[in-house]
Amino acid sequence: MLAAELLFVSMSLGHLLSLGRDLNDVSQVIAIMLVIVALGMTIDRLVFGWIEARVRERWGLG
């Protein structure tokens, strides 16, 4: 996902991460990494958590 952002979007999280790395701005790199982790965890809980609950319910595992 980040590789696609670097190719097609000018101000994305991937671009900001790359920019921070190029400028040796450690605080920016860490902040963007934390945002990416937070987004990943949120999507995991909302989307994949819902899917997992349905699969468990369907197969009688939950």
C-alpha positions as CSV (number, residue, x, y, z in Angstrom):
1,M,0.0,0.0,0.0
2,L,2.7,2.5,0.9
3,A,4.6,1.7,-2.3
4,A,1.5,2.6,-4.3
5,E,1.1,5.8,-2.4
6,L,4.7,6.8,-3.1
7,L,4.1,6.4,-6.8
8,F,0.7,8.0,-7.2
9,V,-0.1,10.4,-4.4
10,S,1.9,13.6,-3.6
11,M,1.0,14.1,0.1
12,S,0.3,10.7,1.6
13,L,1.5,8.9,4.7
14,G,4.1,7.0,2.6
15,H,5.3,10.3,1.1
16,L,5.6,12.0,4.4
17,L,7.5,9.0,5.8
18,S,9.9,9.0,2.9
19,L,10.3,12.8,3.3
20,G,11.1,12.5,7.0
21,R,13.6,9.8,6.3
22,D,15.3,11.8,3.6
23,L,15.5,14.9,5.8
24,N,16.7,12.8,8.8
25,D,13.7,14.0,10.8
26,V,13.3,11.2,13.4
27,S,10.3,12.7,15.1
28,Q,8.4,12.9,11.9
29,V,9.3,9.3,11.0
30,I,8.2,8.0,14.4
31,A,5.0,10.1,14.3
32,I,4.0,8.8,10.8
33,M,4.8,5.2,11.9
34,L,2.5,5.6,14.9
35,V,-0.3,6.9,12.7
36,I,0.2,4.0,10.3
37,V,0.1,1.5,13.2
38,A,-3.1,3.2,14.6
39,L,-4.8,3.1,11.2
40,G,-3.8,-0.5,10.8
41,M,-5.1,-1.6,14.2
42,T,-8.4,0.4,13.6
43,I,-9.0,-1.3,10.3
44,D,-8.0,-4.7,11.7
45,R,-10.6,-4.3,14.5
46,L,-13.4,-2.8,12.5
47,V,-13.2,-4.7,9.2
48,F,-11.3,-7.9,9.9
49,G,-12.8,-8.3,13.4
50,W,-16.3,-8.2,11.9
51,I,-15.3,-10.7,9.2
52,E,-13.7,-13.0,11.8
53,A,-16.8,-12.9,14.0
54,R,-19.0,-13.9,11.1
55,V,-16.7,-16.7,10.1
56,R,-16.5,-18.0,13.7
57,E,-20.3,-17.8,14.0
58,R,-20.9,-19.6,10.7
59,W,-18.5,-22.4,11.6
60,G,-19.6,-22.7,15.2
61,L,-16.3,-21.6,16.7
62,G,-17.4,-18.7,18.7
